[in-house]
Amino acid sequence: MSATQPVVYIVDDEASVRRSVSRLLGSVGLTAKAFASGDEFLRYRRPDTPACLVLDVRMPGPSGLDVQQRLSADTGLPVIFLTGHGDIPMCVRAMKAGAAEFLTKPCNDQTLLDAIYLALERSRTARVKREEMREINKRLALLTPRERQVFDLVVQGLLNKQIGSRLGTSEKTVKVHRGRVMRKMGAWTIVDLVKMAERLPA
C-alpha cells in the first residue's frame, strides 16, 4: 500500500456486514480492511495513509463508542458509525466525540459512500496539516534561543528597532538575527513567517 493510497477500515462483528461493505468499497476502487472486533482493530498497526473507520456500535468486547474514545488521542482518524442499534442519545454522544457521520442499517450504498469520501478527504487534509506542522517544528528546532525570540517578536509585528529595544541589543544585530530566522524557516516574506506562527499551538 502506497503512502497516499486511502484505506477504509471496517469494524463489525457481523461477517455479512464486513463482506457487503468490503464489496461495495471494492466496486469503486477503494481498499478495505475488515476486523471482527474493536480489540482486533486497536491491535492493528495502521500505516500512515489517508483513512477512515466504518464502525459498529454494539459489539462483543469494546463497543464502537469505546473504540472511538480510545482513538480520540490518535491522529484524527475520521469515524463513521454504521449501526442497527442506534438511538438519539448514542448518536449525540458519538457526534460530540467527533464522529464524521452516524448512519443506521440498512444504509443506502450511495449515502455510505458519500460519507466515506468526505471522511477520506478530511483525513487527507489532516494529514497534510500534520506534515506541515512537522516541517515547521523541524525548522524551529534550527533556531538559536535568541533567533526564536526574534521570530516571536517579528510575527507580533514589531520593527527591528522595537525588537532591539525589547531584547537590549542593537537594531543592526536584530537585522542579522532576522535574516537568519528567515533563511532557516524557509520564509521569503514576513507574511510567510506569520502564517507559520499561526499554525503553532497557542
C-alpha positions as CSV (number, residue, x, y, z in Angstrom):
1,M,0.0,0.0,0.0
2,S,1.4,3.4,-1.0
3,A,1.6,6.3,1.4
4,T,-1.1,8.1,-0.4
5,Q,-3.5,5.2,-1.2
6,P,-6.5,5.6,1.1
7,V,-7.8,2.7,3.2
8,V,-11.2,2.2,4.8
9,Y,-11.3,0.2,8.0
10,I,-14.5,-1.8,8.8
11,V,-15.1,-3.0,12.3
12,D,-18.3,-5.0,12.8
13,D,-18.9,-8.3,14.5
14,E,-21.3,-9.4,11.7
15,A,-19.4,-11.2,8.9
16,S,-22.1,-10.4,6.4
17,V,-21.8,-6.6,7.0
18,R,-18.0,-6.8,6.7
19,R,-18.3,-8.6,3.4
20,S,-21.0,-6.4,1.9
21,V,-19.2,-3.1,2.8
22,S,-15.9,-4.5,1.6
23,R,-17.6,-5.5,-1.7
24,L,-19.1,-2.0,-2.1
25,L,-15.8,-0.3,-1.5
26,G,-14.0,-2.7,-3.9
27,S,-16.6,-1.8,-6.6
28,V,-15.5,1.8,-6.5
29,G,-11.8,1.0,-6.3
30,L,-11.3,1.7,-2.6
31,T,-9.1,-0.5,-0.4
32,A,-11.0,-2.1,2.6
33,K,-9.6,-3.9,5.6
34,A,-12.1,-5.5,7.9
35,F,-12.0,-6.5,11.6
36,A,-14.4,-8.6,13.7
37,S,-13.9,-6.7,16.9
38,G,-12.7,-3.4,18.4
39,D,-9.8,-5.2,20.1
40,E,-8.6,-6.7,16.8
41,F,-8.7,-3.3,15.1
42,L,-7.0,-1.5,18.0
43,R,-4.1,-4.0,18.0
44,Y,-3.6,-3.5,14.3
45,R,-0.6,-1.2,13.4
46,R,-2.0,1.2,10.8
47,P,0.2,2.5,8.0
48,D,0.5,6.3,7.7
49,T,-2.0,6.8,4.9
50,P,-5.3,8.6,4.4
51,A,-8.0,6.5,6.1
52,C,-11.4,6.4,7.8
53,L,-13.2,3.9,10.0
54,V,-16.7,2.4,9.5
55,L,-17.6,1.3,13.0
56,D,-20.5,-0.7,14.5
57,V,-21.7,0.5,17.9
58,R,-22.7,-2.7,19.8
59,M,-20.1,-5.5,19.6
60,P,-18.6,-8.1,22.0
61,G,-15.7,-6.5,23.8
62,P,-15.2,-2.8,23.4
63,S,-18.2,-1.1,22.0
64,G,-17.9,1.3,19.0
65,L,-18.1,4.2,21.3
66,D,-15.3,2.8,23.5
67,V,-13.2,2.3,20.3
68,Q,-13.9,5.9,19.3
69,Q,-12.9,7.2,22.7
70,R,-9.6,5.2,22.6
71,L,-8.9,6.8,19.2
72,S,-9.6,10.3,20.4
73,A,-5.9,11.0,21.3
74,D,-4.9,9.5,17.9
75,T,-4.0,11.3,14.7
76,G,-7.6,12.2,13.9
77,L,-8.9,9.0,12.1
78,P,-12.5,10.0,11.0
79,V,-15.1,7.6,12.3
80,I,-18.4,6.8,10.5
81,F,-20.8,4.8,12.7
82,L,-22.9,2.2,10.9
83,T,-25.3,0.5,13.3
84,G,-28.6,-1.3,13.6
85,H,-29.0,-0.3,17.2
86,G,-28.7,3.4,17.2
87,D,-30.7,5.9,19.3
88,I,-30.6,9.6,19.7
89,P,-28.5,9.8,22.9
90,M,-26.0,7.4,21.3
91,C,-25.8,9.5,18.1
92,V,-25.4,12.7,20.1
93,R,-22.6,11.2,22.2
94,A,-20.8,9.9,19.0
95,M,-21.1,13.2,17.2
96,K,-20.0,15.2,20.2
97,A,-16.9,13.0,20.4
98,G,-16.1,13.9,16.8
99,A,-17.8,11.2,14.6
100,A,-17.9,12.2,11.0
101,E,-21.3,10.5,10.5
102,F,-23.8,8.3,12.2
103,L,-25.8,6.0,9.9
104,T,-28.3,3.2,10.6
105,K,-28.5,-0.2,9.0
106,P,-29.7,-0.9,6.4
107,C,-28.0,2.1,4.8
108,N,-28.2,3.2,1.2
109,D,-25.0,2.4,-0.6
110,Q,-24.5,5.9,-2.0
111,T,-25.2,7.5,1.4
112,L,-22.4,5.4,2.9
113,L,-20.0,6.1,0.0
114,D,-20.7,9.8,0.2
115,A,-19.9,9.7,4.0
116,I,-16.7,7.7,3.3
117,Y,-15.5,10.0,0.6
118,L,-16.0,13.0,2.8
119,A,-14.2,11.3,5.7
120,L,-11.2,10.4,3.5
121,E,-11.0,14.0,2.3
122,R,-11.0,15.1,6.0
123,S,-8.2,12.5,6.7
124,R,-6.1,13.8,3.7
125,T,-6.5,17.4,4.9
126,A,-5.5,16.5,8.5
127,R,-2.5,14.5,7.2
128,V,-1.3,17.5,5.1
129,K,-1.6,19.8,8.2
130,R,0.3,17.3,10.4
131,E,3.1,17.1,7.8
132,E,3.2,21.0,7.6
133,M,3.5,21.1,11.4
134,R,6.3,18.5,11.4
135,E,8.2,20.6,8.9
136,I,7.6,23.9,10.8
137,N,8.8,22.3,14.1
138,K,11.8,20.9,12.4
139,R,12.8,24.3,11.1
140,L,12.0,25.9,14.5
141,A,14.5,23.5,16.1
142,L,17.2,25.0,14.0
143,L,16.8,28.4,15.6
144,T,19.0,29.5,18.5
145,P,17.3,30.8,21.6
146,R,17.9,34.4,20.5
147,E,16.6,33.7,17.0
148,R,13.5,32.2,18.4
149,Q,12.9,35.3,20.5
150,V,13.4,37.4,17.3
151,F,11.0,35.1,15.5
152,D,8.3,35.5,18.2
153,L,8.6,39.3,18.1
154,V,8.7,39.6,14.3
155,V,5.5,37.7,14.0
156,Q,3.9,40.1,16.5
157,G,4.6,42.9,14.1
158,L,7.5,44.6,15.9
159,L,10.1,46.5,13.9
160,N,13.8,45.8,14.2
161,K,14.3,48.9,16.4
162,Q,11.5,47.9,18.7
163,I,12.8,44.3,18.9
164,G,16.3,45.6,19.7
165,S,14.9,47.8,22.5
166,R,12.9,44.8,23.8
167,L,15.9,42.5,23.8
168,G,18.5,45.0,24.8
169,T,20.5,44.8,21.6
170,S,21.3,46.9,18.5
171,E,19.0,47.3,15.5
172,K,21.9,46.0,13.3
173,T,22.2,42.8,15.4
174,V,18.4,42.3,15.2
175,K,18.6,42.6,11.4
176,V,21.3,39.9,11.3
177,H,19.2,37.6,13.5
178,R,16.1,38.3,11.5
179,G,17.9,37.3,8.2
180,R,19.0,34.0,9.8
181,V,15.4,33.4,11.0
182,M,14.0,33.9,7.5
183,R,16.6,31.7,6.0
184,K,16.3,28.8,8.5
185,M,12.5,28.9,8.4
186,G,12.5,29.0,4.6
187,A,10.4,32.2,4.5
188,W,10.5,34.7,1.7
189,T,8.4,37.3,3.5
190,I,7.2,38.3,6.9
191,V,3.7,37.1,5.8
192,D,5.2,33.6,5.4
193,L,6.6,33.7,8.9
194,V,3.3,34.9,10.3
195,K,1.4,32.0,8.5
196,M,3.8,29.5,10.1
197,A,3.4,31.1,13.5
198,E,-0.4,30.9,13.2
199,R,-0.2,27.1,12.7
200,L,1.6,26.7,16.0
201,P,-0.4,25.7,19.1
202,A,-1.2,28.6,21.4
